[in-house]
Amino acid sequence: MENFEKSDIITDVAFNKSKKHFLPRNEQMRINTILKNNLLRFLSEVQSQPQRPETMKMFDAMMNDMHGQRVKDLYNYRNNGMHVVAMLDSNIPHELIYGINGFIPVGICMGAGEVEEYVEDIAHGLSTPVKSMIGFLKTGMCVFFNLADFVVGTNLCPDIVKASEIIEKSSSDFNVFNIKYQKHNENVTVDLNDLLIWINKVSGNKGLDRERFSEYCMLYSEIRNQYHKISELRALPNPPIDGRNSLWTQQIFSVQEPVTLLKALKNLYSELLQHVKDGIGYNPEGKRKRVLLICPRIMPPFTEIYRLIELSGGLIVHELTDMGIYNIKYQVDSLIELVDDEISWPVAAVKYLVEQIDCNQASSFRCFDKDAIAKAISDYSIEAVICFNFDGCNEMDEKISGISNYLVDNKIPKLILRSDYMRIFSNSSDYRQKISDFLS
């Protein structure tokens, strides 16, 4: 992770941005060192595992490139007149943005309490992740905000709506747009007219490129399928990959170039199959408690909850979280049929794509699917459930409360934890003790 050893690139890639609100370089370096050390501790621990798949080095390199080649490539992309879109919400399919010629989507940083103090005046009362996100923007600490000229969110989370308003009011560097959804219990509908008008406007009235849209829908469907195949191997009694390494592969989903990511996932899956044949895994004696983790989106360097659970005798074999991977589900063949139909394109195709949100996986929904949770517990032989949430995430609090009652009714052991981005690090021994006591 040598690219995280220095912070020079953070503001050096700020493309046509006003830097007057950015932190001084020495303060950026101080914060960057804290974030880097959290990442390096996590990485050094997993790299020392004797059973760690060799292919995980590809993901280490891609994570390192988040402050290196990937950022430089995006900078050159902007320099050639193209556009980078900062995605505020993981319920937005990346393939939709890729379907606009000259546009690339990236997830933005939202995982450091150290930047929250700088936005208390404008982001007071927002949830920890969203306040952190605004902090990354204002301090200039997020390379992807620094590269972007468009910001896209949704109205599914009230705090994301407020964040969009703050960005629009406090900065003239971005074109800000929120996709407007309506919730209907477990389903959503979208204001399609508003979305298509925006796409036409930003594309110069060219709309979506049908060929490019199809290409990226098929590409991201294959990527999500690979994640699913890897996830299914974690259901085995002796999983060939643990929760920490699984999280490591998922955290780069929203920023990595998709063809490169798909190649790495395929290589990893092949190696994991060989590990299964060779009996190499993370629970050879069956003594580690099999854990289902239910939590909202977790971005680097916030890997601490995974770390504490697996250092306390647990093995995270499945998670319900909204990283943009499992919370967006559609049948690619059905989608391509709509794309190829002259009558339905693009209206029906776009509507089908953006409305395929799984509320069970998405923290913006208070409802949850009891049958889906029961199936996950059965399929992955879950022995304990840990629910984790960040301070101020009200929808996720409601969801976890309902899930907790369901687990109690069905006599399934559960532990409820919450934190902000700072407390879980400063009080890590207390959290670890709670987890150890629960798992024992």
PyMOL commands that set and color helices and strands:
alter all, ss='L'
color gray80, all
select helices_A, chain A and resi 2-4+8-12+25-47+56-67+69-79+94-98+113-123+128-139+143-147+158-170+192-202+210-233+243-250+258-278+304-311+332-340+347-354+370-379+394-409+423-426+428-439
alter helices_A, ss='H'
color red, helices_A
select strands_A, chain A and resi 83-87+103-107+150-154+175-179+181-184+187-190+289-294+314-320+384-390+414-419
alter strands_A, ss='S'
color yellow, strands_A
deselect
rebuild
show_as cartoon
